[in-house]
Amino acid sequence: MSVTGRFEPDVRYVKSLVGASFSGISKARREARGHLFAPPLDTVAWKSAAAGALVGVAGARLTGNRTPARLAMGGVAGTLLSLAATIAWTSRRFTISAARSAFQSVDQARDAHWLEVNPIDYA
């Protein structure tokens, strides 16, 4: 038996699990009806980006190396970190729903695979 033939059932099983997780996420997306971010992201993103930039510049200034490039990089890093935190915080309800739906779909795929490998004969 070739190596490809030996791993073919496992590859099909992993593909089915990945497909089940993506279908669970898309199901959660359909249920969300376009409301992914709890407060709309455009209302809170600018404030947090500005605050992150100020904190990044202040942190770079406190390090002692006060070159303009170092201050700019501190501001960029602070902005990116604050935007990432804002996106994670405002989309937490959708993320929880998507994870729950994906886990349910994966569990159903795992149960179907188990029944396929271990058939139950009632006769």
C-alpha positions in Angstrom: 0.0 0.0 0.0 1.4 3.4 -0.9 1.9 6.2 1.6 -0.8 8.3 -0.2 -3.3 5.5 0.0 -2.6 4.9 3.7 -3.3 8.5 4.6 -6.2 9.1 2.2 -9.0 8.3 4.8 -7.4 10.5 7.4 -7.0 13.4 4.9 -10.7 13.0 3.9 -11.7 13.0 7.6 -9.6 16.2 8.3 -11.2 17.8 5.3 -14.6 17.0 6.6 -13.8 18.5 10.0 -12.4 21.7 8.4 -15.5 21.9 6.2 -17.8 21.4 9.2 -16.0 24.2 11.1 -16.3 26.6 8.2 -20.0 25.7 7.7 -20.6 26.4 11.5 -19.0 29.8 11.2 -21.0 30.7 8.1 -24.2 29.6 9.9 -23.3 31.9 12.8 -22.7 34.7 10.2 -26.1 34.2 8.6 -27.7 34.3 12.1 -25.9 37.5 13.0 -27.7 39.3 10.1 -24.8 41.8 9.5 -24.3 42.8 13.1 -20.7 41.6 13.8 -19.6 44.4 16.0 -21.6 45.2 19.1 -21.0 49.0 19.1 -20.4 49.8 15.5 -16.6 49.7 14.9 -16.4 53.1 13.2 -17.6 54.9 16.3 -15.0 53.4 18.7 -12.1 52.7 16.4 -10.8 56.2 16.1 -10.8 56.9 19.8 -8.9 53.8 20.6 -6.5 54.3 17.8 -5.7 57.8 19.0 -5.3 56.6 22.6 -3.0 53.7 21.5 -0.9 56.1 19.4 -0.4 58.4 22.4 0.5 55.5 24.7 2.9 54.1 22.1 4.7 57.4 21.6 4.8 58.0 25.4 6.3 54.5 25.9 8.9 55.1 23.2 9.8 58.4 24.7 10.3 56.8 28.1 12.8 54.3 26.8 15.4 56.9 26.4 16.0 56.6 22.7 14.0 59.6 21.5 14.7 59.5 17.8 11.8 60.5 15.5 11.8 57.0 13.9 11.5 55.4 17.3 8.6 57.6 18.4 6.8 57.0 15.1 7.2 53.2 15.4 5.9 53.4 19.0 2.9 55.3 17.7 2.3 52.8 15.0 2.7 49.8 17.3 0.3 51.4 19.9 -2.2 52.1 17.2 -2.1 48.6 15.8 -2.4 47.0 19.2 -5.3 49.2 20.3 -7.2 48.5 17.0 -6.7 44.8 17.4 -8.0 45.0 20.9 -10.9 47.1 19.8 -11.9 44.7 17.0 -11.6 41.7 19.4 -13.7 43.4 22.0 -16.5 44.7 19.7 -16.8 41.4 17.9 -16.8 39.2 21.0 -20.5 38.2 20.8 -20.1 37.1 17.2 -16.9 35.3 17.9 -18.5 33.3 20.8 -21.5 32.5 18.6 -19.2 31.4 15.7 -17.1 29.3 17.9 -20.1 27.6 19.5 -21.6 26.8 16.1 -18.3 25.6 14.7 -17.8 23.2 17.7 -21.3 21.9 17.2 -20.7 21.2 13.5 -17.4 19.5 14.2 -18.9 17.4 16.9 -21.6 16.2 14.4 -19.0 15.4 11.8 -17.0 13.5 14.4 -20.1 11.5 15.5 -20.9 10.7 11.9 -17.3 9.5 11.4 -17.4 7.4 14.5 -20.6 5.7 13.4 -19.2 5.1 10.0 -16.1 3.4 11.5 -18.0 1.6 14.3 -21.4 0.6 12.8 -24.1 -0.4 15.3 -26.0 -3.5 14.4 -29.3 -3.9 16.2 -30.4 -7.1 14.6 
